[in-house]
Amino acid sequence: MPLFSSLSTVHYRWMALLWSVGILAACSIPASSLSPIGPALSYDKVAHFGLFAIFGVLWMRALCPPETVPLDSRVWQLGGRLLLLGGLFGIGTEVYQHVLPIRRLGDPFDALADGIGLVAGVSLYSLYVYRKPASSPDPE
């Protein structure tokens, strides 16, 4: 699995941390600097989904390296904790935007898009790395 094993776990931890800080930085951009966004399923919701899907993949790789963690209850516990803490982070970013004097409002639909993206990222990483290999007869 060269996609996730080409960098070390330390690199992924740094990338996950920097991605998290980047999300906070993006939430700190004043409303006057942003283009107007329409309601419901707009580019804004897709951006929230994508940001948190990548957040989920990076943190799962940082916490559950494919070369050291077998498929067991520990992986599911870490994934569950990441979903809980990442969900709180997503809600927290909306509250953060609402309380800052930058003329942005917290949006529950943004938090929902964050949560869906997080679930997608955690699930995709888990399926990609920890899928069971297909049973095939040994060529002997």
C-alpha positions in Angstrom: 0.0 0.0 0.0 2.4 2.6 -1.2 -0.2 5.4 -0.9 -0.2 5.4 2.9 3.2 3.8 3.6 5.5 6.2 1.6 5.7 8.6 4.5 6.4 7.8 8.2 3.7 8.0 10.9 5.5 11.1 12.3 5.0 12.8 8.9 1.3 12.0 9.0 0.9 13.2 12.5 2.4 16.5 11.5 0.3 16.7 8.4 -2.9 15.9 10.4 -2.0 18.6 12.9 -1.2 21.2 10.3 -4.4 20.3 8.4 -6.4 20.8 11.7 -4.7 24.2 12.2 -5.4 25.0 8.5 -9.1 24.4 9.1 -9.1 26.8 12.0 -7.3 29.4 9.9 -9.8 29.0 7.1 -12.6 29.5 9.7 -10.9 32.8 10.7 -11.2 34.4 7.3 -13.5 37.5 7.5 -16.8 37.2 5.7 -16.0 40.3 3.6 -13.1 38.3 2.0 -15.4 35.5 0.9 -17.7 35.3 -2.1 -21.4 35.0 -1.3 -22.5 31.5 -1.0 -26.0 30.1 -1.7 -28.0 27.9 0.7 -28.1 24.1 1.2 -25.9 22.0 -1.1 -23.5 24.7 -2.3 -19.8 24.8 -2.8 -19.4 25.7 0.9 -20.9 22.3 2.0 -18.7 20.4 -0.5 -15.7 22.3 0.9 -16.7 21.4 4.4 -17.2 17.8 3.4 -13.8 17.6 1.7 -11.9 19.4 4.5 -13.2 16.9 7.1 -12.8 13.8 4.9 -9.1 14.6 4.5 -9.0 15.4 8.2 -10.4 11.9 8.9 -8.0 10.2 6.6 -4.9 12.0 7.9 -5.8 11.4 11.6 -6.7 7.8 11.0 -3.3 7.3 9.2 -1.5 9.1 12.0 -3.2 7.1 14.7 -3.5 3.7 13.0 -0.5 3.1 10.8 -1.2 0.2 8.4 2.1 -1.6 9.1 1.7 -1.8 12.9 -2.0 -2.0 13.7 -3.9 -5.3 13.0 -7.6 -5.3 12.4 -8.9 -5.5 15.9 -11.1 -3.7 18.4 -8.3 -1.1 19.0 -8.6 0.2 15.5 -12.4 0.6 15.8 -11.9 2.2 19.2 -9.5 4.8 17.8 -11.8 5.4 14.8 -14.8 5.9 17.2 -12.8 8.3 19.3 -11.7 10.2 16.2 -15.3 10.4 15.0 -16.3 11.8 18.4 -13.5 14.3 18.8 -13.6 15.2 15.1 -17.3 15.8 15.3 -16.8 18.1 18.4 -14.0 19.8 16.4 -16.4 20.4 13.5 -19.1 21.8 15.8 -16.4 23.8 17.6 -15.3 25.5 14.4 -18.9 26.6 13.8 -19.1 28.1 17.3 -15.7 29.6 16.8 -16.8 31.4 13.6 -20.0 32.6 15.3 -18.2 34.2 18.2 -15.4 35.8 16.3 -16.0 39.4 15.2 -15.5 38.5 11.5 -19.2 38.7 10.4 -19.5 34.9 9.9 -22.2 32.8 11.4 -22.1 29.2 12.6 -24.2 27.0 10.3 -25.5 23.7 11.5 -25.5 22.4 7.9 -21.8 23.2 7.8 -21.3 21.1 10.9 -23.4 18.3 9.3 -21.2 18.4 6.2 -18.2 18.3 8.5 -19.6 15.2 10.2 -20.5 13.4 7.0 -17.0 14.2 5.5 -15.4 12.9 8.7 -17.3 9.6 8.6 -16.4 9.2 4.9 -12.7 9.8 5.6 -12.5 7.5 8.5 -14.5 4.8 6.6 -12.5 5.1 3.4 -9.2 4.8 5.3 -10.5 1.8 7.2 -11.8 0.1 4.1 -8.7 0.8 2.1 -6.1 -0.3 4.7 -7.9 -2.9 6.7 -9.9 -4.7 4.1 -9.7 -8.4 4.2 -7.7 -9.8 1.3 -9.7 -11.9 -1.1 -9.4 -15.7 -0.6 -7.4 -17.2 -3.4 -5.8 -20.6 -3.6 -2.0 -20.7 -3.2 -0.3 -21.5 -6.5 1.8 -24.5 -5.6 
